[in-house]
Amino acid sequence: NVSLGYEKLAGICLEKGDFLEAEKWLHKKLTVSQKLAEDTSMHSDLRDVSVCYEKLGVLAQGKGDLSAAKGWFEKGLAISQELDCQSHTAGTQRDLAVSLLKVGEVSLAVGDLPDAKMRFEQAYDILRKRVSHSDTVEASMDLAVVDMKLSEIAQQTGTPAEVKQWLLEALSVLEPLSHKTS
């Protein structure tokens, strides 16, 4: 479909470092994806809009425009929340956790530690449940990433005991994975 073509062109432009051209193709993809989501109301089409928002957020983040990045990530988060309310599957839960992580990362980068901590804790709660209900490598890796982000928050707020707690939890998640791959 044409949307996928726009996405591939954006990826090629990003590889070349042409952010403006990549942004142009992502906006074209977004327009097509939004129209499709409006016309079909299908879960997959709405998710495609959310993923496009996330890619625009990553692009803005790469250009150093953290305000725009947060705006894109928050739009994607709103859709992820809506989709999770509709179907509450492992996939929608992961999408929601990743969206929360992205918004939290921007908040951390701009020094909004309370918002970053709230977003990371929300992602943690989702991922902790996923890991306890499945032993997928993906769920475990996602949880370890959030543990590390929470350790960053603890370090910046001067709570060494929490830094240690989050790092130990990340290791407790990662160590079993290293045994699976060796």
N, C-alpha and C positions, 0 to 999 in steps of 0.2 A: 504494500500500500504506500501511498505517497508520503504519509507521515513517517514511515520507517526510512524512506529515502532522504527526507529532510534531516532526520536524526543522524543518519550515516554521514551526510555532508557536514553537519555540525561537528561530528567527531573528527573527520579529516581536517577540518579547519583548526580545531583545537590542537591536534597533533602538530600542526605547522605553527602554532602560536598566534593564529589570526583570530583573536577574541571577537572582534567586531563582526566578522563574517560568520563565525560560529553562532553568535547571538542572533544574527539575522535568520539563520536556518532554524534555530530553536524556536524563535517567535512564529515562524511559518508552521512548524510542527505543532506548536501550542494552539494556533488558530484552527488547524485541521482537527486536532484532538478534542478541543472544546466543542466544535460543531458536531463531531461524531458522538461525544458523550451526551450532548443535548438531544440529538436525534434518537439515540438508542436507549439511553438510561441504563446501559449495561455496566456492571461492576468493572469489567476489564477496561472499558473505555474511560471511565472516570479515574481509574487507577493510572492510566496512561497520562492523563492531565496532571495528576499529582507528581508522577515521575518527571514530567517535563518541567514543572515548577522547581523540583529539586535540582535538575540539571542547570536551570537558569540561576538558581541560588549558588551552586558550586562555581559557575562561571563568574558571577558577581563577586563571590568570595575570592576567587583567583585574581580578580582585577583589584582587590582591596576595597571594594565597595560593600562594607559589612552591613550597612543599613539596607541596601537593596537585597543583599543575600538573605538577611533575616526576614524581609518581607516575602520573598519567594518561598523560603522554607516554611514560614507560617501559613502561607496559602496551601502548600502541600500537606502540612500538618492538619489543617482543617478538613481536607478531603480524606486523609488517612483516618481521622477520627470518625467521620461520617461512614466510611466503608467498614470500619471495625464495628460500629454500632449496628450496621445492617447484617453482617454475616459472622463476625467474631471467629475467624479461622486463624490457624497458625500463621498464614501468609499476611492477613490484615494486622495481626498482632506485631509481626516483625516490621511491617511497613510503618506502623504507628511508632514503634520503639526507635526505628531509624530516623523518622521525622523529628521526634523529640530530641534525639541525639544531635541532629543537625542544628536545630534552633538553640540547643544548649551550648554547642560549640561556638556559635556566633556570640551568644551572651557572654561566654567566658572570654572570648577575644576582646570584647569591648569593656570588660571589667564589671559586668553586671552579675556578680557572683550569686546573689540570691535567686535570680531567674535561672541561671545555669544550673545551680544545685537542684532547684525544683524540677527542671526538665530531665536532668540526669536521674534523679530519684524516681520520676515517673517511668522512665525507660527501664530502670533497674527493676521496678516492681513487675513490669510486663515480662521482662526477660527472665527473671528469677522463676516465675511461674512456668515459662516455656521450658527452661532447663530441667525443672523438677518433673515435667510431664513428658519430656523426650530427652534423648541423649545425642541429639544431632550436633555435629561439629559447629555448624553455623550458629545455632542458638548459644552454644558455649562461648564461641569467639565473640559474638555480640555482647554477651554478658561481661566478658573480660575487658572489652573496650570501655564499657560503662564504668566498671570498677576502677579502671585507670583514670577516667575522667573525674570520678568522685574523689580519687586520691589527689588529683591536681587541685580541686576545690579545697580539700582539707589542708593541703600544703599552703595554699594562698591565704587561708584564714587562720593559719597558725595552730592547727590542731594535729600535732604529730601522732597521737594515738589513733586518730581516724585515718591518717595517711597509711600507717602500718596496717590497720584493719582492712582497708580497701585493697592494698597491695597484696596482702596475704590471701584475700578472697580471690583476686585475679589469678594468683599462682595456683590456688586450689582448683580453679577451673581449667587452667592451662596445662598443668602437670599431667593430668590423665590423658589429655590430647596428645602430648608428646610421646606417651607410651603406645598410643594407638597407631602413630605414624612411624614408629621405629621398628 
